[in-house]
């Protein structure tokens, strides 16, 4: 059985070592869909509570998303240290740069680790008319 939930969150990021305007700190309103495939739980009659989907995605909402340490340039590293020092809401990616593609992959990873989920597809947009689709399976 599959379930889907539309998602929306606002966050900031910058692309270190990128030659373009996205190398500056800026933000997006991301929107998309999370689709999960799994077995309906006998007790709850759900694959996964939709509120759990929202809680997982909400870690990015109104946060600064930082690339993995090895991907950061000095400016992003300094901003990351500042965010930590001032206890600003932020997410540090384990691998990769803070692109829409990497965010979608990270969201997939968070859901596929859940025991009730067999596979996940995340469709994510950071700008109108542009989408990335990532998938993960156990």
C-alpha positions in Angstrom: 0.0 0.0 0.0 1.2 3.5 -0.7 0.5 6.8 1.1 1.4 10.3 0.0 1.6 13.6 1.7 2.3 17.0 0.2 5.1 18.8 2.1 6.2 22.4 2.3 9.0 24.1 4.3 11.1 27.2 4.2 14.9 27.1 4.7 18.1 28.8 3.8 21.3 27.5 2.2 24.3 28.4 0.1 26.3 26.4 -2.4 30.0 26.5 -1.5 32.5 26.3 -4.3 29.8 27.1 -6.9 30.1 29.8 -9.5 26.7 31.5 -9.5 24.2 33.5 -7.4 23.4 30.4 -5.3 26.8 30.7 -3.7 25.3 33.4 -1.6 23.2 32.7 1.5 19.5 32.6 0.4 16.3 30.9 1.0 13.5 28.9 -0.7 10.0 27.7 0.0 10.4 24.0 -0.9 7.3 22.0 -1.7 6.7 18.5 -2.9 5.4 15.1 -2.1 6.5 12.2 0.0 5.2 8.8 -1.1 5.8 5.8 1.2 5.1 2.2 0.4 4.6 -0.2 3.3 2.3 -2.6 5.0 -0.7 -1.3 6.9 -0.3 -1.8 10.6 -3.0 -4.1 12.1 -3.4 -2.0 15.2 -3.5 1.5 13.7 -4.7 0.6 10.2 -2.0 3.0 8.9 1.2 2.6 7.0 2.5 5.6 8.8 0.8 8.5 10.6 0.8 11.5 8.3 1.8 13.6 11.3 5.1 11.6 11.5 5.8 12.6 7.9 5.3 16.2 8.8 7.5 15.9 11.9 10.4 14.4 9.9 10.2 17.0 7.2 9.8 19.9 9.7 13.5 19.5 10.8 14.3 21.6 7.7 11.6 24.2 8.3 13.0 27.7 9.1 16.5 26.2 9.4 19.8 26.9 7.7 20.9 23.8 5.8 24.6 23.3 5.7 26.6 21.1 3.3 28.7 18.3 4.7 31.9 19.6 6.3 34.1 18.4 3.4 32.0 20.4 0.9 32.0 23.8 2.7 34.1 26.7 1.7 35.5 29.0 4.5 32.4 31.3 4.3 30.0 28.4 4.8 32.2 27.0 7.6 32.2 30.3 9.4 28.4 30.6 9.1 28.0 27.1 10.4 30.2 27.8 13.4 28.2 31.0 14.0 24.9 29.1 13.8 26.2 26.6 16.4 27.6 29.2 18.7 24.3 31.1 18.7 22.1 28.0 18.8 20.4 28.9 15.6 18.1 26.3 14.0 20.2 24.4 11.4 20.7 21.1 9.8 24.1 19.7 8.8 24.0 17.2 6.0 26.1 14.1 6.4 27.2 14.1 2.8 26.9 16.4 -0.2 26.0 20.0 -0.8 22.7 21.6 0.2 21.1 21.2 -3.2 17.5 20.2 -3.8 18.8 16.8 -5.0 20.7 16.2 -1.7 17.8 17.3 0.4 15.5 14.9 -1.4 18.0 12.1 -0.9 18.3 12.9 2.8 14.5 12.9 3.3 14.3 9.5 1.6 17.0 8.2 3.9 15.1 9.4 7.0 12.0 7.5 5.9 13.5 4.3 4.6 15.1 3.7 8.0 11.6 3.4 9.5 10.7 -0.2 10.0 7.2 0.2 8.5 8.4 1.7 5.3 9.6 -0.5 2.4 10.3 2.3 -0.1 10.0 6.0 -0.4 9.8 8.5 -3.2 10.4 12.3 -2.6 9.5 14.9 -5.2 10.9 18.3 -4.2 10.9 21.7 -5.8 12.8 24.7 -4.7 11.7 27.0 -7.5 8.6 27.0 -9.6 8.8 24.6 -12.6 11.8 22.7 -11.4 11.6 19.3 -9.6 13.9 16.6 -8.3 12.7 13.1 -7.6 14.6 10.7 -5.3 13.8 7.2 -4.4 15.1 4.7 -1.8 14.1 1.1 -1.1 15.1 -1.4 1.6 
